[in-house]
């Protein structure tokens, strides 16, 4: 969690290279290159992008593409704004419960180039998976526009706190 926070909130870009290599290794373990047509970082709303100055999912995808051990994956990695945008600003998901996260994300995404999505197998890239609200809404939007399948790869997965 500390590494993700360093990247996301403190712009520690030195973490992109090792985290991108981790994405590349994870992809190689779970997918065959021909199973994915399009790698799509989850987009940020333009206001959040302007505030933060970068999209961490896009930076991780870029680092993955340039990982030293990266073999050609046979699919296209794109700038999210070429395919899908976050059409409305959403609250930060941190601190929201599962249902509040789902409500927050409802209708947040818009496909701007349906031809890039139609009949494609898409791999979404995000930094963290918590409840899946962001990924679910993005996948629903992509599938509504004709995506054959939508998978997700993340660098981290949050775990519920133990009551022990």
N, C-alpha and C positions, 0 to 999 in steps of 0.2 A: 504494500500500500504506500509505503514511504517513497518508493521509486516512482510510482505513478503520480503521486502528488508533486514530487520534484519536477517531473516533466510538465505536468498539466498546469500547475499553479506558480511554479518558479522558473519556468522556461529553461530547464536544464537539458539542453539539446544534446549534450554528450551521451545521454541515455538512449537516444534514438537508434544509434547503430547496434548496440547489443540487443535491444528490444526488437528491432527489425529482423535481426538474425534469428531471434527466438521465434518470431512469426514464420519466418521461412522454414525453420526446422519443424514447426508444428504443422504447417501446411503439408510438407513432405511426408509426415507421418500419417495424416488423416485423409488426404485427397490425392488422386491421380491428376496430373496436369490437365488431361483432357476432360476432366469432370467439371471444370469451371471455365466459363466464357469471359466473365467480367469481375474484376476485383474493385469494390466500391467502398471507400472510406465513408463512415457515417458523417453526413454534413452538419456543420454548425449553422445556426442562424447568423446572418450577416452582422447583426449587432454584437453577438458574442464573439464572432471572429474578429471584428474590429477591436473589441475590448481586450481580448487575449492576444491578438496579433498572429495567431496560428491555429490550425486545426490539428490537434494531436493525433487523431486517427489518420489523417492524410500524411503527416510527417512519418508516422510509423510505417505506413504503406510505402512511402518513398524510400525509407531506410531498408525495408525488406527487399525492394527491387534492386538495391545497390549492395546488398549483403555479399561479402566475398564468396561465401559458399553457395550462393543462389544459382541454381540451374535455371534455365529458361522454363517458365511454368506454362507456357502455351496459351495464356489468356491475357486479356488486356487489362492493365491497371489504369484507372482514370481519375481525373480530378472530379470530386463529387459534384461540383457546381455545373459540370457538363451534362450530368444525368439527372440528379435529384437535388432539391434544395430543402432546407428547413424553412417552410413557408411562413411560419409565425414564430415569434420568440416564445420560448418555454422557460419556466422557472428552472433553476439548477435542481437536479434530481437529488443531490445530497440532502439528507435529512427527511426526505419524503418517504412515506410508507408505500407498500406495493400498489394499493388502489389509487393513491394520490399520484403516483408516478404514471400509472396508466392513463388517468384523466389528463394529466399534464401533457402527455405525448399525443393524445388523440387528435388526429388531423394535422399533425405538425409537419409532415413531409409532403412534397409535391414533386412528381416526376416532370421534368421539363423537356426531356427528349425520349418519348415513348419508343421510338425505333431502336434506341440503344438498349432497351430493356426487354422488348418483346422477344419471346422464344429464347431467352438467354438464361443460363445457369449462373447465378450471381453469388459472390462471396462478399458479405459485408465485413468491414474491418472496424473495430472499435477498441478503445483502450481497456475498458472495464465492463464486465457483465455483472449486474447486481440482481435485478428482478426480471430483466429481459424486456421491460416496457419499451425502451428505445428501439431495440432490435425487432421486437414484435411489430411495432407500428411501421417501422421502415420496411420490413418484409411484407406486411399487408399492403402497403402502398405499391411496392414493386410488383407483387403478384397481381394486384388489380390492373396493372398496366401490362400484363402478359408475361412476366418472368415465369420460366418453367419451374425454377426452384430458387430458394434463397437460403444460404448457409451463413454461419457467423463464425468469425475467428476473433479472439480478443487476447490481449496480453495477460489480463488478470481476471479473476473471478472472486467476488467478495463472498465471504462465508458468514453465516449467521453466528452471532456471539453465543458461546456455550453458556448454559446456565449453571455449569459446575464451578 
